[in-house]
Amino acid sequence: MAFTQKISLTTITMVLTMSATLAGCAEEKVAGETPIRPVKVVEVTTPDQGRIMQYSGAIRSKTEIAMGFRVDGKIVERFVDIGQSVKPGEVLARLDSVDYELSVRQAEAELASAEKQVEIAQRALRRAEFLQGKSATSQSALEQSQLAFEQAVSLRAAAASVLEQTRNKVAYSSLKSEVDGIVTAVSAEAGQVVAAGTPVVSVAAAGSMEVEIAVPEVDIAVFKPGKAVKAHLWANSDLKLDGKVREVAGSADSRSRTFAVRVSLPDDPRLLLGMTATVTAKGDDAVPAYVLPLSALSKQDGKPAVWLVDPQTETVRLRPVVVAGFSDDGVRVTEGVAAGDLVVAAGTQFMQPDMKVHLFEGDMQRAGEVVEAAPPAAS
């Protein structure tokens, strides 16, 4: 029993001694080696051309006319529908013109009567002038004849004007297109009684296309009248047109809080009313910038910075940068990096100056395409 207890104590002593020796070796190994950390990197490419704004809208005509009759009456015929092309002078709709035609006949009769009165007054004036030359009548009688003749002439002119007006009303009972265009809206049907000026048919004039977009107040300062923009159609991605801002609304929409902006487009037969177009604009003060992942951004003394990787020494160093803003792909940097630089894209919180990192040639990706580097080999 005593021998067994002695062996056990000796064994325990040897185990503790070996454990202490191995622990010391492990501490010495860790203290003597520099840890190598795997990183995610991106390669800085060419800078962009600044912040790009895109807004979509519908193509419409620059000039759209809501046409209505110049007289009131009952619509008896409508000859056009939405989407139909019309030519100048083409009849769009017609009113019941019976009453206006009767008014024409009445005006014609009144004009004929007025002309007879002029003939009678003219004969009376000539007779009075003859008698005055013979001293057979007074001067006042002659003056009365002259006034009667002048009055008859005035009544004839008034009757002629009334006749012309009634004839115009008959002509106005036919609604005719004044432009070459396309019908975009129909507001009245046959059988409906309309007042003068009530819109009946709307026609969009051909040859003057534009796209209307809604711009939020944060970007409205960029869209000034005369600014050059680009436009492309959803229906035809190959069609890209040079547009120009024609008009900017003076106030925001009460519901959407956006401003209506109209962009004029060049004439092109492929443009059709109602098509969807996207307008692309660039800020006047936009500066080129390198786009980096947002995760690559770090800080140095409270200012933005990024960690650069030296591929020769496979170490990292911190470099201050100037941030111009943000985009859909990340952060836009204008100063501090150059094309070809390798930037740590993730794990920046673990980086320290001159830290060794594990990097392979195949892990170098362009900005915006972040790929994790391979893990270090087991020691």
Secondary structure, 3 states (H helix, E strand, C coil): CHHHHHHHHHHHHHHHHHHHHHHHHHHHHHHHCCCCEECEEEECCCCECCCEEEEEEEEEECCEEEEECCCCEEEEEECCCCCCEECCCCEEEEECCHHHHHHHHHHHHHHHHHHHHHHHHHHHHHHHHHHHHCCCCCHHHHHHHHHHHHHHHHHHHHHHHHHHHHHHHHHHCEEECCCCEEEEEECCCCCCEECCCCEEEEEEECCCEEEEEEEECCCCCCCCCCCEEEEEECCCCCCEEEEEEEEECCCCCCCCCEEEEEEECCCCCCCCCCCEEEEEEECCCCCCEEEECHHHCEEECCEEEEEEEECCCCEEEEEECEEEEEECCEEEEEECCCCCCEEEEECHHHCCCCCEEECCHHHCEECCCCEECCCCCCC
